[in-house]
Amino acid sequence: MIKQDTTSTAKRVLTYEEYQEKIKNLKSMEDVNAFVKDLVAPAVQTMLEAEMTHHLGYEKNDVAGNNSGNSRNGHSRKMLKTSFGQQEIAVPRDRNGDYEPVAVRKYETVQSDIEERIVSMYAKGMSTRDIHAHMEDIYGVDVSADMVSTITDKVLPLVQEWQSRPLSSLYAVLYLDGIHFKVRDNGKVVNKCGYVILGINAEGAKEILGIWIGGAEGAKFWLNVLTEIKNRGVEDILICCIDGLTGFSDAIKTVYPDTQIQQCIVHMVRNTIKYVSHRDRKKLCEDLRRIYTAPSEEAGLQALTDVQEAWPQYKLALKRWEELWDEVAVCFNYPDPLRRIIYTNNAIENLNRQFRKVTKTTTIFPSEESLRKLLWLAHRDIAKKWKMATPHWGQILSQLAIHFPDRITL
């Protein structure tokens, strides 16, 4: 027979015979849920009483406790919020006041699995008020919006640890980009940028190197970020894929002088058609495609010349292709599988799209910490799906080993 609890505030644990009898009477899932719910508080209570016995070194009412220097001193009531609703338990106390419960820690009112569910919902973009309503409707647990924030704040030390973790010494490809958000700062709503670096390591696996929050996307900030990842162990980057930010290339060359820089073709096209009449955009995009799909750099440069001659009215819009040609043409050095990876920022654009999906419910973040916390939680969910290496990675790695014989070995 399981020992019965004698506290007045908690339900007693069922005897084996009562337990078997209740099981026989279960007729539906509602009965099962109700039965399990009735077991939670007694089970926790039994654990707490066992902890107190271990703490004191003798059983309740045992003469071994006489003149032992410490003894039981009643119980204090506590409402525990669990996945089966609120449960009242009685936490035992000792006279010396040095008993620290483990099953339900001091000041803890929410069972750990509930905390995990709250964190999971927050990571998927649910607001604190939505989580409060959901937990109350589905689980019968009253978790305030402030409590949701307090629970999710527990991941902040993990965010800091992740942000400062050592990194791989070599990354084949790195994508650098930023996403803009509205954040409260000293009583004002300001624009903040969430800087993200996505890398493909020597094994072909995708990895987010870090998430940084800054005032605006600028070369100076990226210089600090690149210096940081170098201090965290990144010794070499073969190819960096970037957008057309002024000074971006200089920041990369300052920290990693041997890195090849590839301008994102998608950004190049977008920046070009901003200055183009709507009726001409489709045809011009088709002509621009001839440039970056050309079989060689010479053919691509000839295609650019042809486009400039065919569209003299947009000479100014096309001038940037000529100015950045050395960084546009890097992709021509590589076969198609690798070229497809580096001539667009699709990998990080897809990542940013998933970040925006999670953050769209929050129009204004109360602080930088709340933004960093949500982006990290979202990254954790996203990264779980990255189980496969980059397609054709064996072939790509062999090509990289030929192009960079002193920097990568098979």
C-alpha positions as CSV (number, residue, x, y, z in Angstrom):
1,M,0.0,0.0,0.0
2,I,1.3,3.5,-0.9
3,K,1.7,5.6,2.2
4,Q,-1.1,8.1,2.7
5,D,-0.5,11.8,3.1
6,T,-1.7,13.2,6.4
7,T,-1.6,16.9,5.6
8,S,-5.0,18.6,5.8
9,T,-4.5,20.8,2.7
10,A,-3.6,18.2,0.1
11,K,-5.5,15.1,-1.3
12,R,-4.2,11.8,0.0
13,V,-2.5,9.3,-2.3
14,L,-4.8,6.5,-3.4
15,T,-4.2,3.0,-2.0
16,Y,-3.4,0.3,-4.6
17,E,-6.9,-1.1,-4.4
18,E,-8.5,2.3,-4.9
19,Y,-6.2,3.0,-7.8
20,Q,-7.2,-0.2,-9.5
21,E,-10.9,0.5,-8.9
22,K,-10.7,3.9,-10.4
23,I,-9.0,2.5,-13.5
24,K,-11.8,0.0,-14.0
25,N,-14.4,2.9,-14.0
26,L,-12.7,5.0,-16.7
27,K,-15.1,5.2,-19.6
28,S,-13.8,8.2,-21.7
29,M,-10.8,10.5,-22.3
30,E,-12.5,13.0,-20.0
31,D,-12.5,10.4,-17.3
32,V,-8.8,9.7,-18.0
33,N,-7.9,13.4,-17.8
34,A,-9.8,13.9,-14.6
35,F,-8.2,10.8,-13.1
36,V,-4.7,12.0,-14.0
37,K,-5.4,15.5,-12.7
38,D,-6.4,14.0,-9.3
39,L,-3.0,12.2,-9.2
40,V,-0.9,15.3,-9.7
41,A,-1.2,17.0,-6.3
42,P,-0.9,13.8,-4.2
43,A,2.2,12.7,-6.2
44,V,3.9,16.1,-5.7
45,Q,2.9,16.0,-2.0
46,T,4.5,12.6,-1.5
47,M,7.7,13.8,-3.2
48,L,7.9,16.8,-0.9
49,E,7.3,14.7,2.2
50,A,10.0,12.3,1.1
51,E,12.4,15.3,0.5
52,M,11.7,16.5,4.1
53,T,12.4,13.0,5.5
54,H,15.7,12.9,3.6
55,H,16.5,16.4,4.8
56,L,15.9,15.7,8.5
57,G,17.3,12.1,8.4
58,Y,14.3,10.4,10.1
59,E,10.7,9.5,9.3
60,K,7.8,11.5,10.6
61,N,7.0,10.8,14.3
62,D,10.2,8.7,14.6
63,V,11.9,8.9,18.0
64,A,15.1,9.3,16.2
65,G,14.1,13.0,15.7
66,N,14.1,13.7,19.5
67,N,16.8,16.2,20.3
68,S,18.0,16.1,16.7
69,G,18.3,19.9,16.5
70,N,15.6,20.2,13.8
71,S,12.1,18.9,13.2
72,R,9.0,19.3,11.1
73,N,7.1,22.5,11.6
74,G,3.8,22.1,9.7
75,H,3.0,23.1,6.2
76,S,2.4,26.1,4.0
77,R,-0.2,26.2,1.3
78,K,0.7,26.8,-2.3
79,M,-1.3,26.8,-5.6
80,L,0.7,25.0,-8.3
81,K,-0.2,25.8,-11.9
82,T,0.1,22.6,-14.0
83,S,-1.1,21.4,-17.4
84,F,-4.1,20.0,-15.6
85,G,-5.1,23.3,-14.0
86,Q,-4.4,24.7,-10.6
87,Q,-3.5,22.2,-7.9
88,E,-3.3,23.0,-4.1
89,I,-0.3,21.4,-2.3
90,A,1.1,21.7,1.2
91,V,4.8,22.4,1.3
92,P,6.4,21.0,4.5
93,R,8.5,23.3,6.7
94,D,11.3,22.6,9.2
95,R,12.0,24.6,12.4
96,N,15.4,25.7,11.3
97,G,14.0,27.1,8.0
98,D,16.8,25.6,5.9
99,Y,14.7,23.1,3.9
100,E,14.8,23.9,0.2
101,P,12.2,21.9,-1.7
102,V,13.3,20.4,-5.1
103,A,10.1,19.0,-6.5
104,V,8.5,22.5,-6.4
105,R,11.1,25.1,-5.7
106,K,10.5,28.2,-3.5
107,Y,8.6,30.9,-5.3
108,E,7.8,28.5,-8.2
109,T,4.1,28.4,-9.0
110,V,4.2,27.0,-12.6
111,Q,5.2,23.4,-13.4
112,S,8.2,23.2,-15.8
113,D,6.3,21.6,-18.7
114,I,4.0,24.6,-18.7
115,E,7.0,26.9,-18.8
116,E,8.3,25.0,-21.8
117,R,4.9,25.3,-23.6
118,I,4.8,29.0,-22.9
119,V,8.4,29.5,-24.3
120,S,7.4,27.4,-27.3
121,M,4.3,29.5,-28.0
122,Y,6.3,32.7,-27.6
123,A,8.9,31.4,-30.0
124,K,6.2,30.9,-32.6
125,G,5.2,34.6,-32.4
126,M,2.3,34.5,-30.0
127,S,2.0,37.7,-27.9
128,T,2.1,37.6,-24.2
129,R,-1.6,38.4,-24.0
130,D,-2.5,35.7,-26.6
131,I,-0.5,33.2,-24.5
132,H,-2.4,34.3,-21.4
133,A,-5.8,33.7,-23.1
134,H,-4.6,30.4,-24.7
135,M,-3.3,28.9,-21.4
136,E,-6.5,29.9,-19.6
137,D,-8.8,28.5,-22.3
138,I,-7.0,25.2,-23.0
139,Y,-5.3,24.3,-19.8
140,G,-7.2,26.2,-17.2
141,V,-4.1,28.0,-16.0
142,D,-4.1,31.7,-15.2
143,V,-0.8,32.9,-16.4
144,S,-0.6,36.7,-16.6
145,A,1.2,38.5,-19.5
146,D,3.8,39.7,-17.0
147,M,4.4,36.1,-15.9
148,V,4.9,35.1,-19.5
149,S,7.6,37.7,-19.9
150,T,9.2,36.6,-16.7
151,I,9.2,32.9,-17.8
152,T,10.6,33.8,-21.3
153,D,13.3,36.0,-19.7
154,K,14.8,32.8,-18.2
155,V,16.3,32.1,-21.7
156,L,18.4,35.3,-21.6
157,P,21.4,33.6,-20.0
158,L,21.2,31.0,-22.8
159,V,21.1,33.7,-25.4
160,Q,24.2,35.3,-24.0
161,E,26.0,32.0,-23.8
162,W,25.0,31.1,-27.4
163,Q,26.0,34.6,-28.7
164,S,29.5,34.2,-27.2
165,R,30.1,30.5,-28.1
166,P,33.2,29.4,-30.1
167,L,32.7,29.2,-33.8
168,S,34.2,27.0,-36.6
169,S,37.6,28.1,-37.9
170,L,36.4,28.0,-41.5
171,Y,33.2,28.9,-43.3
172,A,32.8,28.3,-47.0
173,V,30.0,30.9,-47.5
174,L,28.7,33.6,-45.3
175,Y,25.6,35.7,-45.8
176,L,25.2,39.0,-44.0
177,D,22.0,40.9,-43.7
178,G,19.7,42.9,-41.4
179,I,16.0,43.2,-40.6
180,H,14.5,46.4,-39.2
181,F,12.1,46.6,-36.2
182,K,10.5,49.2,-34.1
183,V,11.8,49.2,-30.5
184,R,11.1,51.4,-27.5
185,D,14.2,53.2,-26.3
186,N,14.2,55.8,-23.5
187,G,10.5,56.5,-24.0
188,K,10.8,56.8,-27.7
189,V,10.0,54.4,-30.6
190,V,13.1,54.1,-32.8
191,N,14.1,51.8,-35.6
192,K,16.5,49.1,-34.7
193,C,18.2,46.6,-37.0
194,G,18.6,42.9,-36.2
195,Y,21.8,41.9,-37.8
196,V,22.1,38.2,-38.8
197,I,25.0,36.2,-40.1
198,L,24.2,32.9,-41.7
199,G,27.1,30.6,-42.6
200,I,27.7,27.3,-44.4
201,N,30.5,25.5,-42.7
202,A,33.0,23.0,-44.1
203,E,30.4,20.1,-43.7
204,G,27.8,22.0,-45.7
205,A,25.6,22.6,-42.7
206,K,23.8,25.9,-42.2
207,E,24.5,27.8,-39.0
208,I,23.5,31.2,-37.6
209,L,26.7,32.6,-36.2
210,G,25.0,35.3,-34.2
211,I,22.2,37.9,-33.9
212,W,23.1,41.6,-33.1
213,I,20.8,44.5,-32.4
214,G,22.0,47.9,-33.7
215,G,20.7,51.4,-34.6
216,A,21.0,51.1,-38.4
217,E,22.5,48.8,-41.0
218,G,26.0,50.3,-41.6
219,A,29.5,49.3,-42.6
220,K,30.9,50.5,-39.2
221,F,28.6,48.2,-37.3
222,W,29.4,45.3,-39.6
223,L,33.1,45.9,-39.0
224,N,32.5,45.4,-35.2
225,V,30.5,42.3,-35.9
226,L,33.1,40.8,-38.1
227,T,35.8,41.5,-35.6
228,E,33.7,39.8,-32.9
229,I,33.3,36.6,-34.9
230,K,37.0,36.6,-35.6
231,N,37.7,36.8,-31.9
232,R,35.3,33.8,-31.5
233,G,37.4,31.6,-33.7
234,V,36.5,32.3,-37.3
235,E,39.9,32.3,-39.0
236,D,38.9,32.2,-42.6
237,I,35.8,32.9,-44.9
238,L,36.0,31.8,-48.5
239,I,33.1,33.8,-49.9
240,C,30.9,36.5,-48.4
241,C,27.5,37.3,-50.0
242,I,26.3,40.8,-49.4
243,D,23.9,43.4,-50.6
244,G,25.0,46.8,-52.0
245,L,25.6,48.6,-48.8
246,T,28.2,51.3,-49.3
247,G,31.4,50.5,-47.4
248,F,30.4,46.9,-46.7
249,S,33.2,45.4,-48.8
250,D,35.8,47.6,-47.1
251,A,34.6,46.3,-43.7
252,I,35.0,42.7,-44.8
253,K,38.4,43.3,-46.4
254,T,39.7,44.9,-43.3
255,V,39.0,41.8,-41.2
256,Y,39.3,39.1,-43.8
257,P,41.4,40.4,-46.7
258,D,41.5,37.1,-48.6
259,T,37.7,36.7,-48.7
260,Q,36.0,36.9,-52.0
261,I,32.9,39.2,-52.0
262,Q,29.9,38.4,-54.1
263,Q,27.2,41.1,-54.6
264,C,23.6,39.7,-54.3
265,I,22.2,39.7,-57.8
266,V,18.6,39.9,-56.4
267,H,19.5,43.2,-54.6
268,M,21.3,44.5,-57.8
269,V,18.1,43.9,-59.9
270,R,15.9,45.4,-57.3
271,N,18.0,48.5,-57.0
272,T,18.1,48.9,-60.8
273,I,14.4,48.7,-61.4
274,K,13.6,51.2,-58.7
275,Y,14.5,53.8,-61.3
276,V,12.7,52.1,-64.3
277,S,9.3,52.8,-65.7
278,H,6.7,50.2,-64.7
279,R,6.0,49.3,-68.3
280,D,9.7,48.5,-69.0
281,R,10.4,46.5,-65.9
282,K,9.5,43.0,-67.1
283,K,11.5,43.4,-70.3
284,L,14.5,44.9,-68.6
285,C,14.6,42.1,-66.0
286,E,14.7,39.6,-68.8
287,D,17.7,41.4,-70.3
288,L,19.4,41.6,-66.9
289,R,19.0,37.9,-66.5
290,R,21.2,37.4,-69.5
291,I,24.1,39.0,-67.5
292,Y,24.2,36.8,-64.4
293,T,23.3,33.6,-66.2
294,A,26.0,34.0,-68.8
295,P,28.4,31.0,-69.1
296,S,31.5,33.2,-68.4
297,E,32.6,36.5,-67.1
298,E,33.4,37.7,-70.6
299,A,29.9,36.7,-71.8
300,G,28.4,38.4,-68.8
301,L,30.3,41.6,-69.4
302,Q,29.2,41.6,-73.1
303,A,25.6,41.1,-72.0
304,L,25.9,44.1,-69.7
305,T,27.2,46.2,-72.6
306,D,24.3,45.0,-74.7
307,V,21.8,46.0,-72.0
308,Q,23.4,49.4,-71.6
309,E,23.1,50.0,-75.4
310,A,19.5,48.7,-75.5
311,W,18.4,50.9,-72.6
312,P,20.2,54.2,-72.9
313,Q,17.5,55.9,-71.0
314,Y,18.4,53.9,-67.9
315,K,22.2,54.4,-68.2
316,L,22.4,55.9,-64.7
317,A,20.4,52.9,-63.2
318,L,22.7,50.4,-64.9
319,K,25.9,52.2,-63.9
320,R,26.1,50.4,-60.6
321,W,26.5,47.1,-62.4
322,E,29.6,48.5,-64.0
323,E,31.0,50.0,-60.8
324,L,30.5,46.7,-58.8
325,W,31.4,44.4,-61.6
326,D,34.4,42.8,-59.8
327,E,32.0,41.7,-57.0
328,V,29.2,40.8,-59.4
329,A,31.5,38.6,-61.5
330,V,32.8,36.4,-58.7
331,C,30.1,33.8,-59.3
332,F,31.4,33.2,-62.9
333,N,34.5,31.6,-61.4
334,Y,32.4,28.6,-60.2
335,P,30.2,25.8,-61.7
336,D,26.5,26.0,-61.5
337,P,25.8,24.3,-58.2
338,L,28.1,26.7,-56.3
339,R,27.1,29.7,-58.4
340,R,23.4,29.2,-57.4
341,I,24.4,29.3,-53.8
342,I,26.4,32.5,-53.9
343,Y,24.9,34.8,-56.5
344,T,21.7,35.4,-54.5
345,N,21.1,35.9,-50.8
346,N,18.1,33.5,-51.0
347,A,19.3,31.5,-48.0
348,I,19.3,34.4,-45.6
349,E,16.2,36.0,-47.3
350,N,14.3,32.8,-46.5
351,L,15.6,33.0,-42.9
352,N,14.5,36.6,-42.6
353,R,11.1,35.7,-44.0
354,Q,10.7,33.2,-41.1
355,F,11.9,35.8,-38.6
356,R,9.3,38.2,-39.9
357,K,6.6,35.6,-39.7
358,V,7.3,35.2,-36.0
359,T,7.7,38.9,-35.2
360,K,4.8,40.3,-37.2
361,T,2.4,40.1,-34.2
362,T,4.6,42.5,-32.3
363,T,4.5,46.0,-33.9
364,I,6.7,47.6,-31.2
365,F,9.1,45.7,-29.0
366,P,9.4,47.1,-25.4
367,S,13.2,46.7,-25.4
368,E,16.2,45.4,-27.3
369,E,16.3,42.5,-24.9
370,S,12.8,41.4,-25.8
371,L,13.6,41.6,-29.6
372,R,16.9,39.6,-29.1
373,K,15.1,37.0,-27.0
374,L,12.3,36.5,-29.6
375,L,14.8,36.3,-32.5
376,W,16.9,33.7,-30.6
377,L,13.9,31.6,-29.7
378,A,12.7,31.7,-33.4
379,H,16.2,30.8,-34.6
380,R,16.2,27.8,-32.2
381,D,13.0,26.5,-33.9
382,I,14.2,27.2,-37.4
383,A,17.6,25.5,-36.9
384,K,15.9,22.3,-35.8
385,K,14.8,21.8,-39.5
386,W,18.4,22.1,-40.8
387,K,19.2,18.5,-40.6
388,M,20.5,18.0,-44.1
389,A,23.7,19.4,-45.7
390,T,23.5,21.8,-48.6
391,P,22.5,19.9,-51.8
392,H,25.4,18.6,-53.9
393,W,27.8,19.6,-51.1
394,G,30.4,16.9,-51.9
395,Q,30.7,18.2,-55.4
396,I,30.8,21.8,-54.2
397,L,33.5,21.1,-51.6
398,S,35.7,19.4,-54.3
399,Q,35.4,22.5,-56.4
400,L,36.2,24.8,-53.5
401,A,39.3,22.6,-52.7
402,I,40.5,23.3,-56.2
403,H,39.9,27.0,-56.1
404,F,41.3,27.4,-52.5
405,P,44.0,24.6,-52.3
406,D,45.9,26.3,-49.4
407,R,42.8,27.1,-47.4
408,I,40.6,24.0,-47.6
409,T,41.5,20.3,-47.7
410,L,39.5,17.2,-48.2
